[in-house]
Amino acid sequence: MYGIFIIFLFYAIGILISKLFGEIIPGSVIGMVLLFVALLSGVVKADKVKPVAGFITRHMALFFVPVGVGLMVTTHYFKGATLAIITASAISTILVMISVGLIQQFMEKKND
């Protein structure tokens, strides 16, 4: 119960911060970064949130069902924007791959 409380607490804090600063960055992202910092600094113990985080990760596919249905229902909004969507998807995928690779290399050097 403690683990789910902590995860939702950081989510709520992230939403609040996002709203205070004009929702430039999604609140869920801010909350995740704050939780990450809290875990790194030892404020939150990883063993306390690990069972809930594992459950959420194992069932992550279920979280994409509402988004997928929403996209299917609203496809008419995306007409004429196919090139922009493909370009944005390709660029963001490449940036994510580069950043994950750089972080992985950094973490491997740090552990040596």
N, C-alpha and C positions, 0 to 999 in steps of 0.2 A: 504494500500500500504506500509505503514511503517513497519508493522509486517512481511510481506514477504521479504522486504529488509533486515531486521535484521536477519531473519532465514537464508537467502542465504548468507549474509555477514559472519556469523559465520561458515557456511558450507565452504565457500571459504577460510577463515582463517585456518580452520582445514585442508583442502586439502594442503594448502601452507606449514603449519607446518609439515604435514606428509611427504611431498616431501623433505623438508629440512633435516629431520632426517631419511631418508632412507625407508620410508613407513613401519615402524615396526607396527604402529597402524594405522588403516584406518582413513583418514581425516574426514569422516563423524562422527566418534566416538569422535575425538578430538574436532571438532566443536560443537558437542552436549554437551560435558563436559564444554567447554568454555561458551556456552550459559547458561547452568545451573548455573555456577559460577556467570555470569553476572546478572542473575535473582535473585540469592540469595543475592548478594551484593547491588542490587538496581540500578546498572548501566543501566539495561534494565528493564522497567516497564512491569509487566506481563499483564496488561490490553491492552497494545499495540500489543502484539503478540498472545493473547488468541484467537481472531477470526480466524486467519490464522492457528494456531496450532490445533484448534478444527476442522476446515475444513480438514486439512491433516489427522488428526486422524480418522475422520469419513470415509474417503475414502482410508484408508491405504491398504485395500485389493487389490486395483488396482495396487499398487506398486509391488505386488508379482507376477503379471501376467508375466512380461518379464522374471523374474528369473525362474519361473516355466517352461515357454516355452524353455528357454535356457537349463535347466536341461534335458528336454525331448529330445532335439535335440542332446545333447552331452552325452547321457548315455553310449555310447561305451567307453568313457574315464574312466569310473568308474568300469569296469569289473575287478574282482580280488581284489577289495578294499572294498567289502561289509562289512567284519568284522571290518575293520578300520573305516569305516563310521558309522556303528552302535555303535561301542565303543565310538568314539568321540562324537556322538550325545547324547548318554546316559550320559556320564561324564559331558558334558557341560550343559545338562538339569538339572542334579542333582546340579551342582555348581550354576547355576542361581537360582534354587529354594532355596538353602541354603542362598545365598546372599540376595535375596529378603526378605526371612523370617527374617534374622538378621536385615536388614535395617528397615523393618516394626516394629519389636520389639523395636529398638532404637528410631524410630520416635514416637511410642506410649508412651514410657517412657518419652521422651522429652516433650510431650504435657501434661503430668499429672502434 
